[in-house]
């Protein structure tokens, strides 16, 4: 059944036939940041959404995961679905335990609903601070939600942009859960890797050992561009080597809201040995660290 939603006119669909990466991920590797969109005919997009994507189903995600050589996925609730986590939860329930989720939760979510999300495989909530993607930032509400999820052993995923760090630093440090920052805090990778705004982000992680980061999205952050994304590498490499036990990696498939190009996901996988240069660092990045947050029962 086709979707009843028409993607935005400038929407770039994900790569239809990604290649096989040269780098072979270790057995049990986790893609710790990806999404599912719809299908819109089954899981309608939110009326308050800021974008309308193409469909990107769980079955397409499983196919890509196998092609890239990964065993597990962490599916992050997409803003186009608002607080209706149905598409993400459906994927978790059909994953045979190979996927975990990060949900969007509102004040009206009941304790029973939180427990149901936990049973489905959700292990975190996401707070979006990217101003072009959200209308308001109700800090009191978000702090209340974080307190409610802490007893479940969940963490908080935060998406923000580097220039807004000082504005939000106090709130970030007040949260009572582990925190995972999306996409390295979206640094300006044309700037210095040692010094300036990126030093501020590294300092934040250094001062708070419950804070993690995803070394993700060269296709979103790079100025030099594909296929090598050379300017991204030193930033990610610094984080992997400085915080080897608090970094995660993911594809960000199906790459929402990219405007310049759509990557071949295999090229993203092939960047892993450039940012995690040893077998030990690769194992921590792709297996041990995501297990700590998402499959604690296996630790």
Secondary structure by P-SEA (a helix, b strand, c coil): cccccccccccccccccccccccccccccccccccccccccccccccccccccccccaaaaaaaaaaacccbbbbcccccccccaaaaaaaaaaccccccbbbbbcccccaaaaaaaaaacccbbbbbcccccccccaaaaaaaaaaaaccccbbbbbbbccccccccaaaaaacccbbbbcccccccccccccccaaaaaaaaaaacccbbbbcccccccccccccccccaaaaaaaaaaaccccbbbbcccccccccccccaaaaaaaacccccccaaaaaaacccccccccccccc
